[in-house]
Amino acid sequence: MPAESMLPPPDRPPVQDDHEIEWQLATDDLAPARRWLGAHVSLGGLRIAPLPPQQLHDTYLDTSDWRVLRSGFALRVRRQEGRAEATLKSLCSAQTHVADRREITETLVDGAAAPAQAAGPVGARLREVLAGQPLRALFTVHTLRERFAVRQTEQDDAIGEVALDETRLLGSDQEPLGELRRVEVEVRGGGPPAALAPLVEALQRSCGLTPAPENKFAAGLRATALTPPSKAQCAPAESSADIAVRDGLANQTRNTIATNKSPDT
């Protein structure tokens, strides 16, 4: 497959390191939320508009002795529309009332199956943590996602996104493990979480949604009956691998500037 087909879309850089802030709501039936969103094109100072649906295929991985989890992260490889990316998702939330977790995401060029071989910050951190130990697939998650953009009335850029997720959990041998139905409201574009709170409250009140007791990673671990360490540490703000990648990029930039300087400069 050509390398260019694996590149992220224009609005998504090949490397991201930021915080995912979202409300995760559970339900047995997505139909009420679907109807409610279709009937409410505006709510207070917010506009709601449908987006194209997505099919997401995720695999969660770790070593046999849980090195990724013990470092404070879950490792997910996502394949979508001919692209692949690896994401390290922090296990600890920075807030209690909403999921606020660090995510480091790197595009896997050519759909590389081994995220530890990636050249950027995800690969660097994995090589440091794994120390040569192989990764194994824990379980896979297949999700059909309906999406709605949320914008403030006077702005064009989205400040949030609502996702209606129909999710199937599969074991490492692709045996069915269970299903989840979730409504997720995620902050986008650095928007203020407080601006989305009235929407979350309206969805809960009108559609019978309740805060999800666990995220998809935790649900997958429970469904597979895997037994990771009971106490995994929170991910540090910066590892030696992060520092190495950052310093390497800085050196590359300095070398480029020096090469481009004229002799008279």
Number of C-alpha atoms within 10 A of each C-alpha: 8 9 11 10 15 21 20 19 10 7 6 10 12 16 18 15 14 12 18 18 22 21 20 22 22 21 19 11 15 18 12 15 19 17 11 14 18 13 10 12 13 16 14 9 11 22 19 23 16 15 13 8 14 15 16 16 19 21 21 22 22 21 15 14 13 18 21 22 25 20 19 18 25 21 26 23 24 21 19 13 11 12 19 24 26 28 23 25 21 24 22 17 16 14 10 8 10 15 18 20 20 21 20 21 24 25 27 29 21 16 22 15 14 13 27 22 14 21 14 21 24 29 23 21 24 22 17 13 18 18 9 10 13 12 21 14 17 20 22 26 24 19 20 16 19 18 21 23 20 27 23 20 13 9 10 10 13 19 21 26 21 25 22 22 23 18 20 18 25 21 19 16 10 11 11 14 17 15 17 17 18 24 28 20 26 23 24 19 9 13 16 13 18 9 16 22 13 15 19 18 12 14 20 18 11 11 19 16 23 15 16 16 10 13 13 15 21 12 17 24 17 13 17 17 9 10 9 14 12 7 9 17 15 15 20 10 7 9 14 11 19 16 14 14 18 14 12 12 13 12 12 12 12 12 11 11 10 10 10 9 9 7 6 4 4
